[in-house]
Amino acid sequence: MKQPKRPLILLAVMLAMFVSAVEATIVSTAMPSIAADLGGFSKYSWVFSAYLLMSTVTVLLYGKLADLVGRKAIFAFGMLLFLFGSLLCGLADSMEQLIAFRFIQGAGAGAIMPIASTIVGDIYSPEERAKIQGYLSSVWGISAIAGPAIGGVLVATIGWQYVFWVNLPLGILSLLGIVIYLKEPKRMERANIDYKGALFLTLALSSVLYLLIEGGVSFNWLSTPSFALALIGSVFMFWFVKAERASIDPMMPFEIWQNRAIRYANLVSLATGILLIGISSYLPAYVTGVMEQPAAIAGFTLTTMSIGWPIASVFSGRLLIKIGYFRTSLLGGAFLLFGTALFVFMQPGFGPLWAGMSSFFVGVGMGLTSTAFIVSIQSAVSYDKRGAATASNMFMRNLGSTIGVALLGSILNSSLLNRLNDAGSSLSLESVNAILSIDSRAKLPEAEKQALQEALAFGLRNVYSIAFLCALISVLLIFGLRGLKGVKPDVK
């Protein structure tokens, strides 16, 4: 359908993407302060996992509903739920409450990015999409500069609560723009919502998530709880696949995976989701706790990633037309390898500039690959499957992040415990809270502070080693895209 207000719709989409991008950078920057205030460093991973779990599960459901019901209604529901969750997060006075409210926030977030990207796919042709990525990517650059800077100021002045509340006015403006200006064709068919698939997927991922986060910390990996959780997750995942194959309108239409562009782009997104969350979630803790830098500097090290991302996305749109999907994606994979390798070799004495440079190269890699994947996927399917296809890619990246934050959080916690035990220290995981703020760090005896910093640096080096392995897997998978030339005519 012709859209007479395309510029205004694009502006609303950019605001929605800004809200999503700011959420990632601000919360990561504020987490050391939140942990120091609310306590519970052992639950650090759950703040990200709760959000990612719900956004991962709901992204497929929202994507399918957007095809069945319409983009506007589903986007509005998701945005309102996200904003309600953001309001509650700022009111939390314990880590447990914050985690519970992040579940609500994540349940709404699943609609924002995939439907915003789908709307762009609807109102622009493939050739225009490749070029419009420059505008969309500018959102990440602006949020990269504004997000951590604003977050650092808010944390240092009026409190971390406002890093959640900053979403409210921008989200409302975006919602009004989409509701007022987006015109959609009338839909006569009755929507068949795949509630059974959503339930099975939620239970499967929840079981696996709990196993990955608490395994090696609350119980041994080779123990009855571990085997029970693995079995429960496997059974529910089997039922999910079975339900999807039997459903009239499945959340995940498996036939789209037969398309090579979608299959390999989604597998790469799974691997990059793991490495991305490993860096963005824990880098502020390294810079704040080990390098002893303030929150604003920790935010800067994440800012460089988000600056590299949009810059690369602008070039990616042009490269897609000139050299094709495969070469553009392979170039992005090379940058991911280089950036994660720099993290593996990072030492506390290298300072925040090294961390920022490493983040920048990872951002370049993400910008080149993610833009190529979205454009290629949306060009490979018709309008009535574009929402589900776009959501499938978002789902795989979110799934990677969900698995990644749980797995890497478990690796970090177990590494910390082992390091502290090997050193003969009586310090616990909760002791790490003390090195995440200037005031509490100053009260620590020098020996304890050094032991905690060495343990945290050791644990995070293990995390970055896994991120490098995921980058290597991504490069190998990208070779599956060989032969895809470039932007093709739209599929109707």
C-alpha positions in Angstrom: 0.0 0.0 0.0 1.3 3.5 -0.9 2.5 5.4 2.1 2.1 9.2 1.6 3.9 9.9 4.9 6.9 7.7 4.4 9.4 10.3 6.0 7.3 10.5 9.1 6.9 6.7 9.4 10.7 6.4 8.9 11.2 9.0 11.7 8.9 7.0 14.0 10.8 3.8 13.2 14.1 5.5 13.9 12.8 6.6 17.3 11.7 3.0 18.1 15.2 1.8 17.1 16.7 4.5 19.2 14.8 3.4 22.3 15.9 -0.2 21.7 19.6 0.8 21.2 19.7 3.2 24.2 18.2 0.5 26.4 21.2 -1.8 25.6 24.0 0.8 26.1 22.5 2.6 29.1 21.6 -0.5 31.2 25.0 -2.1 30.5 26.7 1.1 31.6 24.6 1.5 34.7 24.8 -2.2 35.8 27.9 -1.8 38.0 26.2 1.0 39.9 22.9 -1.0 40.1 24.8 -4.0 41.5 26.6 -1.9 44.0 23.4 -0.2 45.1 21.0 -3.2 45.2 23.7 -5.9 45.8 23.5 -9.4 44.4 26.4 -9.6 41.9 25.7 -13.4 41.6 22.4 -12.3 40.0 24.1 -9.8 37.6 23.5 -12.1 34.6 19.8 -12.5 35.4 19.1 -8.8 34.8 20.1 -9.4 31.2 18.8 -12.9 30.9 15.3 -12.0 32.1 15.0 -9.3 29.4 16.6 -11.5 26.7 14.5 -14.6 27.5 11.2 -12.8 27.0 12.3 -10.8 24.0 13.6 -14.0 22.4 10.4 -15.9 23.0 8.1 -13.2 22.0 10.0 -12.0 18.9 8.7 -15.0 16.8 5.2 -14.6 18.1 5.1 -10.8 17.4 6.7 -11.4 13.9 4.0 -13.9 13.0 1.2 -11.7 14.5 2.5 -8.8 12.4 1.9 -10.8 9.3 -1.6 -12.0 10.4 -3.0 -9.0 12.3 -0.9 -6.1 11.0 2.2 -4.2 11.9 0.6 -1.3 13.6 -1.5 -3.1 16.3 1.3 -5.5 17.3 3.9 -2.7 17.4 1.6 -0.6 19.6 1.0 -3.5 22.1 4.7 -4.3 22.3 5.8 -0.7 22.8 3.2 -0.1 25.5 4.3 -3.2 27.4 7.9 -2.2 27.0 7.3 1.3 28.4 5.3 -0.2 31.3 8.2 -2.5 32.1 10.6 0.4 31.9 8.6 2.4 34.4 8.5 -0.5 36.9 12.3 -1.2 36.5 13.0 2.3 37.7 10.9 1.7 40.8 12.7 -1.5 41.8 14.3 -1.5 45.2 15.9 -5.0 45.1 17.7 -7.1 42.5 14.9 -9.6 42.6 12.3 -6.9 41.7 14.4 -5.5 39.0 14.8 -9.0 37.4 11.0 -9.5 37.6 10.3 -6.2 35.9 12.9 -6.9 33.2 10.7 -9.9 32.3 7.9 -7.5 31.6 10.1 -5.1 29.7 11.6 -7.9 27.6 8.1 -9.2 26.7 7.4 -5.9 25.1 10.8 -5.4 23.6 10.3 -8.4 21.4 8.0 -6.4 19.1 10.1 -3.2 18.7 13.1 -4.1 16.5 11.6 -6.8 14.3 8.4 -5.0 13.5 10.3 -1.7 13.0 12.6 -3.4 10.5 9.6 -5.1 8.8 7.9 -1.8 8.4 11.0 -0.5 6.6 10.9 -3.6 4.4 7.3 -2.9 3.6 7.5 0.8 2.6 10.9 0.7 0.7 12.1 -1.4 -2.2 15.2 -3.6 -1.9 17.4 -1.0 -3.6 16.0 1.7 -1.3 16.5 -0.5 1.8 20.2 -0.9 1.1 20.5 2.9 1.0 18.1 3.7 3.8 20.2 1.6 6.2 22.4 4.7 6.4 19.6 6.6 8.1 18.7 3.7 10.3 22.3 3.2 11.3 22.6 6.8 12.3 20.3 5.9 15.1 22.9 3.6 16.6 25.6 6.3 16.3 23.4 8.9 18.1 22.4 6.4 20.8 26.0 5.3 21.1 27.2 8.8 21.9 24.1 10.0 23.8 23.3 6.7 25.6 26.4 6.0 27.7 27.0 9.7 28.2 23.5 10.4 29.5 23.6 7.1 31.5 26.9 8.1 33.1 25.5 11.5 34.1 22.2 10.1 35.4 24.0 7.5 37.5 26.3 10.0 38.9 23.7 12.6 39.7 20.0 11.7 40.1 20.3 7.9 40.1 20.3 4.8 37.9 16.5 4.6 37.9 16.4 7.3 35.2 18.2 5.1 32.7 15.0 3.2 32.4 12.7 6.2 32.5 14.4 7.9 29.7 12.6 5.5 27.4 9.2 6.8 28.2 8.9 10.1 26.2 10.7 8.7 23.2 8.7 5.5 23.1 5.4 7.4 23.3 6.4 9.7 20.3 7.4 6.7 18.2 4.1 4.9 19.0 2.1 8.0 18.0 4.0 8.3 14.7 3.3 4.7 13.7 -0.3 4.7 14.8 -1.2 7.9 13.1 0.8 7.7 9.8 1.2 4.0 8.9 -1.5 2.8 6.5 -2.1 -1.0 6.2 -4.3 -3.1 4.0 -7.4 -4.5 5.6 -7.1 -8.2 6.7 -10.2 -10.4 6.3 -8.7 -13.7 7.4 -8.9 -14.8 11.0 -5.6 -14.9 12.9 -4.6 -18.3 14.4 -2.2 -17.5 17.2 0.3 -20.1 18.1 0.0 -20.0 21.9 1.1 -23.6 22.3 4.4 -23.0 20.5 5.0 -19.9 22.5 4.4 -21.7 25.8 6.7 -24.7 24.9 9.5 -22.4 23.7 9.3 -20.3 26.9 9.5 -23.4 29.1 12.3 -24.9 27.0 14.5 -21.8 27.1 13.7 -21.1 30.8 15.0 -24.6 31.7 18.2 -24.2 29.7 18.7 -20.7 30.9 18.5 -21.7 34.5 20.9 -24.6 33.9 23.4 -22.3 32.2 23.4 -19.6 34.8 23.3 -21.6 38.0 25.3 -24.6 36.7 28.7 -24.8 38.4 27.5 -22.2 41.0 24.4 -23.4 42.8 24.9 -27.0 41.8 27.5 -29.1 40.0 27.3 -29.5 36.2 27.3 -33.3 36.7 24.5 -33.5 39.1 20.8 -34.5 39.3 19.5 -30.9 38.9 21.7 -30.4 35.8 20.5 -33.6 34.2 16.9 -32.9 35.1 16.9 -29.3 33.7 18.6 -30.6 30.5 16.0 -33.3 30.1 13.1 -30.8 30.7 14.5 -28.3 28.2 15.0 -31.1 25.6 11.4 -32.4 26.0 9.8 -28.9 25.7 12.0 -28.1 22.7 10.9 -31.3 21.1 7.2 -30.4 21.8 7.9 -26.9 20.4 9.1 -28.3 17.1 6.3 -30.7 16.9 3.7 -28.0 17.7 5.2 -25.7 15.0 5.0 -28.4 12.4 1.3 -29.1 13.3 0.3 -25.4 13.6 -1.7 -23.7 10.8 0.2 -20.4 11.4 3.4 -21.4 13.3 5.6 -18.8 15.1 8.5 -20.3 13.2 7.6 -21.4 9.7 10.4 -23.9 9.1 10.0 -23.7 5.3 11.7 -20.3 5.3 14.9 -22.0 6.5 15.1 -23.9 3.2 16.2 -20.5 1.7 20.0 -20.5 1.9 20.2 -16.7 2.5 17.9 -17.1 5.6 19.5 -20.3 6.9 23.1 -19.2 7.0 22.3 -15.6 8.0 20.3 -16.9 11.0 23.0 -19.3 12.0 25.6 -16.5 11.9 23.3 -14.3 13.9 23.1 -17.0 16.6 26.9 -17.0 17.0 27.2 -13.2 16.8 24.5 -12.9 19.4 26.6 -14.8 21.9 29.8 -12.7 21.3 27.8 -9.4 21.3 26.2 -10.0 24.7 29.5 -11.3 26.2 31.2 -8.0 25.3 28.4 -5.5 26.0 27.2 -7.0 29.3 30.5 -7.4 31.0 32.9 -4.8 29.5 31.6 -2.0 31.9 32.4 -4.3 34.9 35.9 -4.8 33.6 36.5 -1.1 33.0 34.9 -0.1 36.3 36.1 -2.9 38.6 39.5 -3.9 37.1 40.7 -0.7 35.4 39.1 1.5 38.2 37.5 3.9 35.7 34.2 5.8 36.4 30.9 4.9 34.8 31.2 7.5 32.1 34.5 6.0 30.8 33.0 2.5 31.0 30.2 3.9 28.8 32.7 5.3 26.3 34.2 1.8 25.7 30.7 0.6 24.6 30.1 3.8 22.7 32.9 3.0 20.3 31.2 -0.3 19.4 28.0 1.6 18.6 29.9 4.2 16.6 31.6 1.5 14.5 28.3 -0.3 13.9 26.4 2.6 12.0 29.5 3.7 10.1 29.9 0.1 8.8 26.2 -0.2 8.1 26.3 2.8 5.8 29.2 1.2 3.8 27.5 -2.2 4.0 24.4 -0.8 2.1 26.7 0.3 -0.7 28.9 -2.8 -0.7 25.8 -5.0 -1.0 25.1 -3.5 -4.4 28.7 -3.5 -5.6 30.2 -6.8 -4.3 27.2 -8.8 -3.0 26.1 -10.4 0.3 28.9 -12.9 0.7 31.9 -10.6 0.4 30.2 -7.9 2.5 29.4 -10.5 5.2 32.9 -12.0 5.0 34.5 -8.6 5.5 32.3 -8.1 8.6 33.3 -11.5 9.9 37.0 -10.6 9.6 36.4 -7.5 11.7 34.6 -9.6 14.3 37.6 -11.9 14.6 40.1 -9.0 14.9 38.0 -7.2 17.5 37.4 -10.2 19.8 41.1 -11.2 19.5 42.0 -7.8 20.9 39.7 -8.5 23.9 41.4 -11.8 24.6 44.8 -10.1 24.8 43.5 -7.1 26.8 45.3 -6.4 30.1 44.3 -4.1 32.9 47.3 -1.8 32.3 46.3 -1.3 28.6 43.6 1.2 29.8 40.1 2.0 28.4 41.4 3.1 25.0 42.4 -0.5 24.2 38.9 -1.6 25.3 37.3 1.1 23.2 39.3 0.2 20.1 38.4 -3.5 20.5 34.7 -2.6 20.8 35.0 -0.4 17.7 36.2 -3.2 15.5 33.5 -5.6 16.8 30.9 -2.8 16.0 32.3 -2.6 12.4 31.9 -6.3 12.0 28.3 -6.3 13.4 27.4 -3.3 11.1 28.6 -5.1 8.0 27.0 -8.4 8.7 23.7 -7.4 10.2 22.8 -5.0 7.4 23.6 -7.6 4.8 21.5 -10.2 6.5 18.4 -8.1 7.0 18.4 -6.8 3.4 19.0 -10.3 1.9 16.3 -11.9 4.1 13.7 -9.3 3.3 14.5 -9.6 -0.4 14.1 -13.4 -0.3 10.5 -13.6 0.8 7.1 -12.1 -0.1 5.1 -9.5 1.9 3.0 -12.1 3.8 6.2 -13.8 5.2 8.4 -10.8 5.6 7.5 -10.3 9.3 8.2 -13.9 10.2 11.4 -14.0 8.2 12.7 -10.8 9.7 11.7 -12.0 13.2 13.5 -15.3 12.6 16.8 -13.5 12.2 16.1 -11.3 15.3 15.1 -14.5 17.2 18.3 -16.2 16.4 20.4 -13.2 17.5 18.3 -12.9 20.6 18.6 -16.6 21.2 22.4 -16.3 20.9 22.4 -13.4 23.4 20.0 -15.3 25.7 22.2 -18.4 25.7 25.3 -16.3 25.7 24.6 -14.2 28.8 23.6 -17.3 30.7 26.5 -19.4 29.6 29.1 -16.7 29.9 27.7 -15.6 33.2 28.1 -19.1 34.5 31.6 -19.2 33.1 32.4 -15.9 34.8 31.0 -16.9 38.2 32.7 -20.3 38.2 36.0 -18.8 37.1 35.8 -16.2 39.9 35.1 -18.9 42.5 37.9 -21.1 41.3 40.3 -18.2 41.1 39.4 -17.0 44.6 39.6 -20.5 46.0 42.9 -21.2 44.4 44.3 -18.1 46.0 43.1 -19.3 49.4 40.8 -16.4 49.8 37.6 -16.4 51.9 36.0 -13.8 49.5 32.8 -14.8 47.7 31.0 -13.7 44.5 29.1 -11.0 46.4 32.5 -9.5 47.4 32.9 -8.4 43.8 30.2 -5.7 44.4 32.8 -3.8 46.4 35.2 -3.1 43.5 32.4 -1.8 41.2 32.1 1.6 42.9 34.8 4.2 43.9 33.6 4.5 47.5 33.4 0.8 48.4 36.6 0.1 46.6 38.4 2.7 48.6 37.4 0.9 51.9 38.9 -2.4 50.8 42.2 -3.6 52.1 44.7 -3.5 49.2 45.3 -7.3 49.3 41.5 -8.0 49.0 41.0 -5.4 46.2 43.9 -6.9 44.2 42.6 -10.5 44.7 39.1 -9.5 43.5 40.5 -7.5 40.5 42.7 -10.4 39.4 39.8 -12.9 39.7 37.5 -10.6 37.7 40.1 -10.1 35.0 40.7 -13.8 34.8 37.0 -14.6 34.6 36.4 -12.1 31.9 39.3 -13.3 29.8 37.6 -16.6 29.7 34.4 -14.9 28.6 36.3 -13.1 25.8 37.9 -16.3 24.6 34.4 -17.8 24.1 33.5 -14.6 22.1 36.5 -15.1 19.9 35.5 -18.7 19.3 32.0 -17.5 18.3 33.5 -15.0 15.8 35.5 -17.8 14.2 32.4 -20.0 13.9 30.6 -17.0 12.3 33.3 -16.6 9.6 33.1 -20.3 8.8 29.3 -20.1 8.5 29.4 -17.1 6.3 31.0 -19.2 3.6 27.5 -20.8 3.2 26.4 -17.5 1.6 28.9 -17.9 -1.2 27.2 -17.3 -4.6 24.7 -14.7 -3.4 25.4 -11.8 -5.6 23.7 -8.7 -4.4 20.4 -6.9 -4.1 17.7 -8.6 -6.1 14.2 -7.3 -7.2 11.5 -7.5 -4.6 9.5 -10.7 -4.2 5.8 -10.1 -4.4 
